[in-house]
Structure formats: C-alpha cells, structure tokens
C-alpha cells in the first residue's frame, strides 16, 4: 500500500488490478486509508487490462510478489500499448537476468538494493545521498536497474 499512497499523494490517478475478490475491496481501501479504483482479475489478461484503461495510461507498475507474473504482466501490457512506460519488481535476485529479457523500462530489485546497503555498512563505507542515488540508478546494483 505504500506505493499506492505515495503516488496518490503526488496526484497520480491510479487503477489497481488485484486478484483479491471484490468483497475484500472495503478492507483494501481501509488499509490504504482512501477510496481506490480497484479491479479484481488476472492482470495478465488483455480484457482485464483493457477494463483498467491500459491503452490510455502513462505507466504500468507490475508489483506482485511473483516474478513470473510480473514479467507476463509487462509483456501483456506492452503487446496492448507498445509505448507504455513499464516498471517491474524482481522479488528474487536469482531471476534478474531472465527478467531483464522482458525489457521493462525500470526494474526494481529491493533484495539487491538491500544487499548493497548491508555490504556498504558492514565494510564501513559512507552511505550519503550521492552514493544511495548511484546505487539506485546504476545497472545491476540495486533497486532500479534500467534494462
């Protein structure tokens, strides 16, 4: 819910596709602390993505806890809207090389980013704003890996 809240605070209009059933939407909205545009369905399904407005959106974020699902979400979305900006999360770093083949615009790897920070702290390296920014944006080193 953190990503949703942060984007909404910045004025982004969002549609969230979830596999959770519609009868759970009130609990999801309560957890988010706000009304959400929610759609229940398989986010790799063209019909579901079409009903979510994929052809008119600026970006798609594939943020499930399943790396294969995230890859298929991006591939399906790109098929429907080739100019769409895509962001994909990799939950298991061992999948990074395979996920790169999907060619999402941005690949997020919290596991790699956390490992990098931990290694810096344990080795006594200074973690300043510049170093963190570099880690975030340098290919293969962290949270953001541009494909």
C-alpha positions, 0 to 999 in steps of 0.5 A: 500500500505504500506505493499506492499512497505515495503516488496518490499523494503526488496526484497520480490517478491510479487503477489497481488490478488485484486478484483479491475478490471484490468483497475484500475491496472495503478492507483494501481501501481501509488499509490504504486509508482512501477510496481506490479504483480497484479491479479484481482479475488476472492482470495478465489478461488483455480484457482485464487490462483493457477494463483498467484503461491500459491503452490510455495510461502513462505507466504500468507498475507490475508489483506482485510478489511473483516474478513470473507474473510480473514479467507476463504482466509487462509483456501483456501490457506492452503487446496492448500499448507498445509505448507504455512506460513499464516498471517491474519488481524482481522479488528474487535476485536469482531471476534478474537476468531472465527478467531483464529479457522482458525489457521493462523500462525500470526494474526494481530489485529491493533484495539487491538494493538491500544487499548493497546497503548491508555490504556498504555498512558492514565494510564501513563505507559512507552511505550519503545521498550521492552514493544511495542515488548511484546505487539506485540508478546504476545497472545491476546494483540495486533497486532500479536497474534500467534494462 
